[in-house]
Amino acid sequence: MLSSSVLRAYLVAARIAGNVATSREASLRSYRLFAARDPRVLIGIDPERTWRQPDLIGLMADRCGVSADPRCVSGQDVIDPGRTMAALDAFADRLGAAAERRAPVLLGTGHPDRLLGFYAALADALSAAGCTVLTPAQGRCVDITTRFGLRTYNLEYVRGVALVRPPGPPGPGCATGAHSHSPLPVRTVLAAAAEAGGPLPELVIGDHGWVCGAGQLGFEAIGLADTDDPALFVGEAEGRVSVVVPLDDGVRSDYYLPLTRYVLNRACLSQ
């Protein structure tokens, strides 16, 4: 098993934690938009309390390790690898608990180009442990508002992981699916599962709107988030998201392989 100390060093070397590529400017912009309750940044969370930008800076400093100084307005963000490790352990423990009770699970990603392999390995291991990996609403259309206007996407599953893809043949950069923050896909999936009268997920695993949308509806949700995704950490702080792992969600997909091995080993799941 990969030791905690070795993985911690790897996280920093691969820039999954430590000095990450996400800029301070991008994070602060997200905090400003979240404070203004912009739906593009809320991504499915309806905050119970008022979150001002200074509050969000404090929260993200606590949960991620970014600078707590509001005068720090430029440069690259920093994620404390110790916080990433602690959250990975909690994430793995939730997976292990779901596997022990053979719970139905749902996995979905808005970062298929980077994180599909990570989630697919979890889906394979949970299925092998006896969990039902749910795939409702396959092929359904979802209309999502983007910066380019209203776009229609198709819901698809790749190795048990839900994602959205533009209709038609995959275009450049969309071979694995489209990047999305929207909670509409998970709402569509959960509604379809309820309509079919089949099992509902006891655990939702993913990122972006998949976690926030599910958590807001009362489903247990765990996931990964970057420093410019405050919604997941607010959801965690307010009790609607169970675990959020702070990390850079935009590095090369193969860089997440050691995290996959570590999580599956800790959760006592087959690989």
Secondary structure in CASP SS format (residue, H / E / C, confidence):
PFRMAT SS
TARGET T0000
AUTHOR 0000-0000-0000
METHOD secondary structure of the structure
MODEL  1
M C 1.00
L C 1.00
S C 1.00
S H 1.00
S H 1.00
V H 1.00
L H 1.00
R H 1.00
A H 1.00
Y H 1.00
L H 1.00
V H 1.00
A H 1.00
A C 1.00
R C 1.00
I C 1.00
A C 1.00
G E 1.00
N E 1.00
V E 1.00
A E 1.00
T E 1.00
S E 1.00
R H 1.00
E H 1.00
A H 1.00
S H 1.00
L H 1.00
R H 1.00
S H 1.00
Y H 1.00
R H 1.00
L H 1.00
F H 1.00
A H 1.00
A C 1.00
R C 1.00
D C 1.00
P H 1.00
R H 1.00
V H 1.00
L H 1.00
I C 1.00
G C 1.00
I C 1.00
D C 1.00
P C 1.00
E C 1.00
R C 1.00
T C 1.00
W C 1.00
R C 1.00
Q H 1.00
P H 1.00
D H 1.00
L H 1.00
I H 1.00
G H 1.00
L H 1.00
M H 1.00
A H 1.00
D H 1.00
R H 1.00
C C 1.00
G C 1.00
V C 1.00
S C 1.00
A C 1.00
D C 1.00
P C 1.00
R C 1.00
C C 1.00
V C 1.00
S C 1.00
G C 1.00
Q E 1.00
D E 1.00
V E 1.00
I E 1.00
D C 1.00
P H 1.00
G H 1.00
R H 1.00
T H 1.00
M H 1.00
A H 1.00
A H 1.00
L H 1.00
D H 1.00
A H 1.00
F H 1.00
A H 1.00
D H 1.00
R H 1.00
L H 1.00
G H 1.00
A H 1.00
A H 1.00
A H 1.00
E H 1.00
R C 1.00
R C 1.00
A C 1.00
P C 1.00
V E 1.00
L E 1.00
L E 1.00
G E 1.00
T C 1.00
G C 1.00
H C 1.00
P H 1.00
D H 1.00
R H 1.00
L H 1.00
L H 1.00
G H 1.00
F H 1.00
Y H 1.00
A H 1.00
A H 1.00
L H 1.00
A H 1.00
D H 1.00
A H 1.00
L H 1.00
S H 1.00
A H 1.00
A C 1.00
G C 1.00
C C 1.00
T C 1.00
V E 1.00
L C 1.00
T C 1.00
P C 1.00
A C 1.00
Q C 1.00
G C 1.00
R C 1.00
C E 1.00
V E 1.00
D E 1.00
I E 1.00
T E 1.00
T E 1.00
R C 1.00
F C 1.00
G E 1.00
L E 1.00
R E 1.00
T E 1.00
Y E 1.00
N E 1.00
L E 1.00
E E 1.00
Y E 1.00
V E 1.00
R C 1.00
G C 1.00
V E 1.00
A E 1.00
L E 1.00
V E 1.00
R E 1.00
P C 1.00
P C 1.00
G C 1.00
P C 1.00
P C 1.00
G C 1.00
P C 1.00
G C 1.00
C C 1.00
A C 1.00
T C 1.00
G C 1.00
A C 1.00
H C 1.00
S C 1.00
H C 1.00
S C 1.00
P C 1.00
L H 1.00
P H 1.00
V H 1.00
R H 1.00
T H 1.00
V H 1.00
L H 1.00
A H 1.00
A H 1.00
A H 1.00
A H 1.00
E H 1.00
A H 1.00
G C 1.00
G C 1.00
P C 1.00
L C 1.00
P C 1.00
E C 1.00
L E 1.00
V E 1.00
I E 1.00
G E 1.00
D E 1.00
H H 1.00
G H 1.00
W H 1.00
V H 1.00
C H 1.00
G H 1.00
A H 1.00
G H 1.00
Q H 1.00
L C 1.00
G C 1.00
F C 1.00
E C 1.00
A E 1.00
I E 1.00
G E 1.00
L E 1.00
A E 1.00
D C 1.00
T C 1.00
D C 1.00
D C 1.00
P H 1.00
A H 1.00
L H 1.00
F H 1.00
V H 1.00
G H 1.00
E H 1.00
A H 1.00
E C 1.00
G C 1.00
R C 1.00
V C 1.00
S C 1.00
V E 1.00
V E 1.00
V E 1.00
P E 1.00
L C 1.00
D C 1.00
D C 1.00
G C 1.00
V C 1.00
R C 1.00
S H 1.00
D H 1.00
Y H 1.00
Y H 1.00
L H 1.00
P H 1.00
L H 1.00
T H 1.00
R H 1.00
Y H 1.00
V H 1.00
L H 1.00
N H 1.00
R H 1.00
A C 1.00
C C 1.00
L C 1.00
S C 1.00
Q C 1.00
END
